[in-house]
């Protein structure tokens, strides 16, 4: 299909600052260095709140079946209070260059990591990586060195990146929108402006969770700028009767509807208990898509509540079987230092409420009638399908929206927080996309 026939999303403009947009005032487009800082008072306040925590004993033998097990929560809080060193973690966070710039009235935070050593003749490719909820830019700290300095980590250096990781507005150190209506389309537009401001005419994008939808929107807006789109979670709107027929026939003659044997292995066990799984795992979504501020008030006031709310997702969304473990399996894939660093990013910035509001702004209307639901994606796309992801999308379904899938990988392990859990698998898959796009 020729480029002229491809339907794109309107880019438009927006204003998310406080009050009315200043008339005819040019926005400050400077890129300002930024460092994360902490203080003794901040840590003292945290410790006082941790010391005052109240706990309700869990039901006997329930593990994580009712949510975060409070017996294990006491252990997490004890570590947080007595062993976790936030000042040390701030130094780790500051190992990469941080910046802020003002776009559409709010300050956008991002890290920008360039390779220290580039092989002679090697092209450095810009890559924008976008996180989701309840994650942060910190999710990418394990994968960044594999992308920017692959040779040092035993990986092929035929593809080298400079990596830009922004914080979604309202998350972490990006300013929260002051106006209603900030959705993935607005975030996509802002991140396009960010990349343009950094001087990139072409770049790759990668995302999971909300990052998946934001980067997909970016590809729908300005396909010429996005050279390739890599996703580890796929958002597609249901196609009603066609999808139902696909499921019915797929159970008996999968090849007739484009399902592979691996699709059947992953898809049908999930569908058999799909309704129960959805009820059990989407309670947070119903709260955040309707009345985020109500629950958010308590989470913003109590670090213990915040940790339980966030870390429960790092348990179940990493592996569903972790619900049956007394410790939620949290330390099987992560360290408590890593997990609590992510929680602290939400705590010190008071960003849990605006991060939850992002659901209301995006889910309050029918997703099948949203502007991006009617626009297909023609940017070369790579899909990494992790077995423990919340939703499973066969390639044949993904093709309804993504018209140029050049790579579709059945990952051997991993869940929702792919870059955090399996950085090497993710890095290799992103590089695979680039090789196919650029015929390397």
LOVEX-961504 format. One line per 10 residues: number of its first residue (from 1); for each residue x, y, z of C-alpha. Coordinates in nm, 4 decimals. Example, Ala and Ser with C-alpha at 12.3 -4.5 7.8 and 13.67 -1.06 7.14 Angstrom:
// residues 2
1> 1.2300:-0.4500:0.7800; 1.3670:-0.1060:0.7140
This chain:
// residues 440
1> 0.0000:0.0000:0.0000; 0.1368:0.3427:-0.0859; 0.2154:0.5861:0.1915; -0.0518:0.8270:0.0627; -0.3272:0.5753:0.1314; -0.2245:0.5035:0.4882; -0.4570:0.6598:0.7416; -0.2793:0.8315:1.0296; -0.3816:0.9823:1.3609; -0.4028:1.3579:1.3861
11> -0.1074:1.4908:1.5826; -0.2698:1.8140:1.7014; -0.1557:2.0013:2.0110; -0.2431:2.0236:2.3792; -0.2011:2.2100:2.7045; -0.1648:2.0281:3.0367; -0.0213:2.3034:3.2533; -0.2019:2.4770:3.5363; -0.4680:2.7300:3.4369; -0.5226:2.8721:3.0925
21> -0.2584:2.8423:2.8257; -0.0579:3.1669:2.8091; -0.1547:3.3483:2.4877; 0.1144:3.3503:2.2181; 0.3889:3.2685:2.4659; 0.6633:3.0505:2.3195; 0.7373:2.7443:2.5280; 1.0802:2.7034:2.6799; 1.2298:2.4218:2.4686; 1.5560:2.3934:2.6597
31> 1.6839:2.0528:2.7732; 1.7800:2.0875:3.1394; 2.0058:1.8432:3.3298; 1.8324:1.6905:3.6312; 1.9507:1.4861:3.9278; 1.7422:1.2861:4.1702; 1.8096:1.4023:4.5241; 1.7045:1.2921:4.8694; 1.7289:1.4350:5.2175; 1.7542:1.3099:5.5735
41> 1.4103:1.4586:5.6417; 1.2564:1.2596:5.3581; 1.4022:0.9351:5.4907; 1.3064:1.0210:5.8500; 0.9453:1.0822:5.7472; 0.9387:0.7482:5.5646; 1.0787:0.5628:5.8668; 0.8249:0.7231:6.1006; 0.5391:0.6134:5.8763; 0.6791:0.2609:5.8476
51> 0.7067:0.2404:6.2259; 0.3395:0.3350:6.2680; 0.2049:0.0732:6.0262; -0.0902:-0.1455:6.1290; -0.1369:-0.4974:5.9926; -0.4279:-0.7369:5.9631; -0.3236:-1.1027:5.9965; -0.3806:-1.3057:5.6798; -0.6195:-1.5995:5.6693; -0.4388:-1.9236:5.7330
61> -0.2957:-2.0929:5.4238; -0.3967:-1.8201:5.1784; -0.0499:-1.7175:5.0512; -0.1178:-1.4391:4.7953; -0.4660:-1.5642:4.7019; -0.6323:-1.2708:4.8807; -0.3728:-1.0167:4.7732; -0.0473:-0.9251:4.9396; 0.0162:-1.1584:5.2331; 0.0689:-0.9398:5.5399
71> 0.3031:-1.1857:5.7090; 0.5450:-1.1440:5.4227; 0.4628:-0.7723:5.4066; 0.6032:-0.7335:5.7584; 0.9304:-0.8827:5.6341; 0.9390:-0.6446:5.3378; 0.8712:-0.3455:5.5626; 1.1366:-0.4577:5.8114; 1.3904:-0.4730:5.5297; 1.2722:-0.1343:5.3988
81> 1.3028:0.0219:5.7440; 1.6316:-0.1300:5.8609; 1.8361:-0.2366:5.5574; 1.7208:-0.0603:5.2419; 1.9511:0.2308:5.1594; 1.7624:0.4898:4.9563; 2.0650:0.7177:4.9293; 2.2605:0.4338:4.7681; 1.9725:0.3644:4.5285; 1.9597:0.7328:4.4337
91> 2.3246:0.7031:4.3314; 2.2336:0.4032:4.1162; 1.9448:0.5955:3.9590; 2.1789:0.8859:3.8841; 2.4330:0.6647:3.7067; 2.2584:0.7591:3.3826; 2.2078:1.1188:3.2666; 1.8668:1.2617:3.3600; 1.6991:1.5588:3.1961; 1.3791:1.7592:3.1976
101> 1.2139:1.9677:2.9302; 0.8799:2.1481:2.9171; 0.6268:2.0220:2.6622; 0.2638:2.1357:2.6421; 0.2895:2.3113:2.9771; 0.4370:2.0330:3.1911; 0.7917:1.9182:3.2706; 0.8847:1.5887:3.1088; 1.1536:1.3783:3.2748; 1.3710:1.1346:3.0798
111> 1.7041:0.9596:3.0841; 1.9230:0.9627:2.7735; 2.1992:0.7032:2.7609; 2.4554:0.7062:2.4812; 2.7079:0.4273:2.4162; 3.0542:0.4918:2.5582; 3.2329:0.2885:2.2907; 3.1104:0.2656:1.9327; 3.2826:0.0323:1.6841; 3.4282:0.2142:1.3844
121> 3.1675:0.2562:1.1123; 2.8863:0.1505:1.3444; 2.5558:0.3388:1.3254; 2.4063:0.4249:1.6637; 2.0281:0.3932:1.6483; 1.8012:0.5938:1.8785; 1.5511:0.3867:2.0757; 1.2657:0.5292:2.2836; 1.1491:0.2901:2.5564; 0.8242:0.3598:2.7420
131> 0.7206:0.1951:3.0700; 0.3733:0.1220:3.2061; 0.1917:0.0912:3.5400; 0.2985:0.0238:3.8137; 0.6475:0.0475:3.6707; 0.8798:0.3346:3.5917; 1.1847:0.4275:3.3860; 1.3822:0.2149:3.6348; 1.2422:-0.1000:3.4680; 1.4961:-0.0454:3.1895
141> 1.8129:-0.0162:3.4003; 1.9050:-0.3811:3.3437; 1.8506:-0.3752:2.9681; 2.0128:-0.0386:2.8901; 2.3753:-0.1630:2.9105; 2.2868:-0.4592:2.6868; 2.1600:-0.2173:2.4235; 2.4225:0.0562:2.4514; 2.7306:-0.1603:2.5159; 2.6454:-0.5123:2.3920
151> 3.0043:-0.6325:2.3371; 3.0913:-0.5797:2.7025; 2.8057:-0.8115:2.7981; 2.8888:-1.0868:2.5497; 2.6290:-0.9846:2.2898; 2.6699:-0.9214:1.9193; 2.7595:-0.5572:1.8581; 2.6128:-0.5339:1.5075; 2.3279:-0.3225:1.6530; 2.4034:-0.0492:1.9063
161> 2.1503:0.1968:2.0503; 2.1334:0.5204:2.2360; 1.8365:0.4837:2.4681; 1.5814:0.7436:2.5740; 1.3474:0.6460:2.8590; 1.0874:0.9105:2.9532; 0.8552:0.9020:3.2501; 0.4909:0.9146:3.1425; 0.3434:1.2460:3.2645; 0.2025:1.1845:3.6112
171> 0.4528:0.9053:3.6778; 0.7724:0.9506:3.8754; 0.9615:1.2680:3.7972; 0.7456:1.3845:3.5040; 0.4982:1.6510:3.6075; 0.1377:1.5370:3.6328; -0.1179:1.6883:3.3930; -0.3266:1.9620:3.5554; -0.6145:1.9237:3.3090; -0.8580:1.6405:3.2387
181> -0.8265:1.4170:2.9346; -0.4574:1.3225:2.9296; -0.4535:0.9848:2.7508; -0.2119:0.7718:2.5491; -0.2642:0.9886:2.2411; -0.1492:1.2950:2.4352; 0.1489:1.1045:2.5744; 0.2401:0.9827:2.2252; 0.2276:1.3370:2.0883; 0.4461:1.4642:2.3730
191> 0.7037:1.1899:2.3196; 0.7145:1.2673:1.9474; 0.7880:1.6276:2.0384; 1.0540:1.5086:2.2820; 1.2331:1.3077:2.0143; 1.2117:1.5969:1.7690; 1.3514:1.8290:2.0338; 1.6417:1.5889:2.0815; 1.7120:1.6132:1.7099; 1.5969:1.2697:1.5937
201> 1.4267:1.2512:1.2545; 1.3989:0.8710:1.2689; 1.4003:0.6356:1.5645; 1.2778:0.3021:1.7013; 1.0202:0.2682:1.9800; 0.9547:-0.0044:2.2360; 0.6833:-0.0480:2.4948; 0.4845:-0.2776:2.7199; 0.1677:-0.2123:2.9220; 0.0717:0.1549:2.8687
211> 0.4031:0.1949:2.6902; 0.2754:-0.0469:2.4264; -0.0288:0.1639:2.3517; 0.1673:0.4904:2.3631; 0.4341:0.3701:2.1201; 0.1677:0.2173:1.8946; -0.0034:0.5585:1.8875; 0.3318:0.7133:1.7962; 0.3569:0.4767:1.4989; 0.0007:0.5664:1.3983
221> 0.0737:0.9393:1.4157; 0.3997:0.9782:1.2275; 0.5015:0.6558:1.0575; 0.7900:0.8179:0.8704; 0.9664:0.9040:1.1962; 0.9160:0.5608:1.3574; 1.1452:0.3136:1.1790; 1.0335:0.0165:1.3850; 0.7903:-0.0679:1.6658; 0.8697:-0.3348:1.9256
231> 0.6027:-0.4459:2.1733; 0.5929:-0.6970:2.4561; 0.2195:-0.6511:2.5099; -0.0374:-0.6084:2.2335; -0.3557:-0.3993:2.2551; -0.6171:-0.4858:1.9928; -0.9908:-0.4227:1.9916; -1.2178:-0.7249:1.9786; -1.3723:-0.7918:1.6398; -1.6879:-0.9561:1.7732
241> -1.8253:-1.2422:1.5640; -1.5020:-1.2947:1.3693; -1.3050:-1.3479:1.6891; -1.5689:-1.5862:1.8252; -1.5590:-1.7955:1.5068; -1.1804:-1.7991:1.5259; -1.1956:-1.9338:1.8808; -1.4561:-2.2013:1.8037; -1.2826:-2.3301:1.4919; -0.9414:-2.2870:1.6487
251> -1.0202:-2.5484:1.9112; -1.0671:-2.8118:1.6378; -0.9022:-2.6935:1.3137; -0.6608:-2.4180:1.4243; -0.4785:-2.4023:1.0890; -0.8040:-2.3009:0.9221; -0.8127:-1.9731:1.1172; -0.4389:-1.9089:1.1209; -0.3617:-2.0373:1.4707; -0.0382:-2.2286:1.5233
261> 0.0138:-2.5227:1.7556; 0.1952:-2.2901:1.9954; -0.0998:-2.0473:1.9805; -0.3312:-2.3263:2.0901; -0.0976:-2.4345:2.3681; -0.0859:-2.0831:2.5095; -0.4322:-1.9554:2.4256; -0.6904:-2.2190:2.5139; -0.5821:-2.3037:2.8708; -0.5987:-1.9292:2.9372
271> -0.9481:-1.8993:2.7851; -1.0872:-2.1909:2.9864; -1.0559:-1.9864:3.3044; -1.0526:-1.6445:3.1413; -1.3601:-1.4999:3.3153; -1.2342:-1.5989:3.6601; -0.8835:-1.4722:3.5834; -1.0206:-1.1396:3.4641; -1.2303:-1.0995:3.7780; -0.9367:-1.1907:3.9996
281> -0.6742:-0.9749:3.8274; -0.8579:-0.6613:3.7144; -1.0067:-0.5246:4.0355; -0.7392:-0.2535:4.0354; -0.8444:-0.1536:3.6829; -1.2086:-0.1001:3.7796; -1.1019:0.1222:4.0706; -0.8523:0.3227:3.8697; -1.0787:0.3598:3.5688; -1.3646:0.4981:3.7792
291> -1.2617:0.6563:4.1129; -0.8787:0.6638:4.1219; -0.8517:0.9525:4.3688; -1.0440:0.7729:4.6440; -0.8111:0.4746:4.6814; -0.5168:0.6900:4.5782; -0.5542:0.9109:4.8877; -0.4701:0.6202:5.1159; -0.1862:0.4920:4.8976; -0.0272:0.8359:4.8810
301> -0.0390:0.8679:5.2598; 0.0881:0.5227:5.3583; 0.4140:0.3774:5.2224; 0.3131:0.0321:5.3478; -0.0154:0.0434:5.1559; 0.1668:0.1729:4.8490; 0.4212:-0.1095:4.8622; 0.1521:-0.3764:4.9045; -0.0530:-0.2333:4.6169; 0.2386:-0.2098:4.3746
311> 0.4377:-0.5174:4.4705; 0.1364:-0.7474:4.4536; 0.1396:-0.6782:4.0781; 0.5087:-0.7633:4.0556; 0.4157:-1.0996:4.2055; 0.1115:-1.2128:4.0092; 0.1962:-1.0398:3.6813; 0.5376:-1.2033:3.6775; 0.3981:-1.5533:3.7221; 0.0375:-1.6447:3.8028
321> 0.1514:-1.9442:4.0085; 0.3211:-1.7056:4.2536; -0.0239:-1.6496:4.4081; 0.0224:-1.9861:4.5778; 0.3507:-1.8914:4.7468; 0.3687:-1.7352:5.0919; 0.6199:-1.4749:4.9697; 0.4488:-1.4207:4.6354; 0.7648:-1.5341:4.4578; 0.8842:-1.1745:4.4579
331> 1.2473:-1.2517:4.5249; 1.2682:-1.5220:4.2578; 1.2960:-1.2679:3.9765; 1.3773:-0.9454:4.1618; 1.5735:-0.8179:4.4589; 1.3996:-0.6250:4.7348; 1.6318:-0.3322:4.6577; 1.5055:-0.3202:4.2983; 1.1422:-0.3607:4.3970; 1.1562:-0.0956:4.6694
341> 1.3424:0.1455:4.4434; 1.0477:0.1368:4.2050; 0.8080:0.1898:4.4969; 1.0201:0.4800:4.6223; 0.9993:0.6529:4.2846; 0.6220:0.6669:4.3349; 0.6536:0.7579:4.7033; 0.8970:1.0494:4.6869; 0.7159:1.2068:4.3902; 0.3601:1.1498:4.5251
351> 0.2754:1.0158:4.1798; 0.0547:0.7172:4.2601; -0.2701:0.9174:4.2215; -0.1909:1.0746:3.8811; -0.0576:0.7390:3.7592; -0.3914:0.5806:3.8525; -0.5846:0.8622:3.6827; -0.4249:0.7574:3.3537; -0.6646:0.4600:3.3570; -0.9718:0.6794:3.3906
361> -0.8588:0.9004:3.1046; -0.8023:0.5998:2.8771; -1.0690:0.3489:2.9804; -1.3711:0.5700:3.0493; -1.4784:0.5498:2.6842; -1.5368:0.2458:2.4621; -1.1908:0.1473:2.3315; -1.3411:0.0134:2.0076; -1.4605:0.3642:1.9182; -1.1397:0.5460:2.0130
371> -0.9596:0.7281:1.7277; -0.6626:0.4906:1.7328; -0.8871:0.1818:1.7100; -0.9717:0.2762:1.3516; -0.6119:0.3310:1.2376; -0.3926:0.0395:1.1315; -0.0185:0.0236:1.1910; 0.2119:-0.0095:0.8893; 0.5411:0.0547:1.0673; 0.7608:-0.2609:1.0748
381> 0.6618:-0.4322:1.3977; 0.8225:-0.6895:1.6238; 0.6121:-0.8664:1.8864; 0.7690:-1.0465:2.1827; 0.5144:-1.2847:2.3361; 0.6015:-1.3751:2.6946; 0.4192:-1.6789:2.8381; 0.3195:-1.5163:3.1689; 0.1843:-1.1945:3.0144; -0.1662:-1.0937:3.1245
391> -0.3137:-1.1274:2.7758; -0.2181:-1.3474:2.4835; -0.2551:-1.2289:2.1252; -0.1888:-1.4777:1.8437; -0.0131:-1.3405:1.5383; -0.3229:-1.3908:1.3249; -0.5184:-1.1604:1.5590; -0.2385:-0.9058:1.5823; -0.2338:-0.8826:1.2000; -0.5787:-0.7226:1.2125
401> -0.4138:-0.4053:1.3418; -0.0421:-0.4453:1.2750; -0.0060:-0.4842:0.8993; 0.3712:-0.5205:0.8828; 0.4757:-0.7758:1.1450; 0.8348:-0.8656:1.0613; 0.9077:-1.0600:1.3807; 0.6853:-1.2559:1.6194; 0.8723:-1.4352:1.8970; 0.7334:-1.6958:2.1371
411> 0.9463:-1.6205:2.4421; 1.0485:-1.9222:2.6543; 0.9902:-1.7500:2.9884; 0.8947:-1.4177:3.1421; 0.5907:-1.2127:3.2240; 0.4557:-0.8607:3.2277; 0.7692:-0.6726:3.3354; 0.9746:-0.8187:3.0535; 1.2715:-0.5799:3.0443; 1.3010:-0.6012:3.4234
421> 1.2659:-0.9819:3.4343; 1.4429:-1.0994:3.1194; 1.6625:-0.8154:2.9913; 1.8816:-1.0358:2.7694; 1.5840:-1.1978:2.5937; 1.4305:-0.8562:2.5370; 1.7525:-0.6980:2.4130; 1.8097:-0.9722:2.1569; 1.4511:-0.9493:2.0340; 1.4691:-0.5714:1.9875
431> 1.7924:-0.6153:1.7930; 1.6259:-0.8853:1.5824; 1.3638:-0.6316:1.4746; 1.6299:-0.3808:1.3712; 1.8214:-0.6443:1.1723; 1.5075:-0.7306:0.9775; 1.4086:-0.3700:0.9194; 1.7540:-0.2687:0.8000; 1.8501:-0.6027:0.6417; 2.1656:-0.6391:0.8527
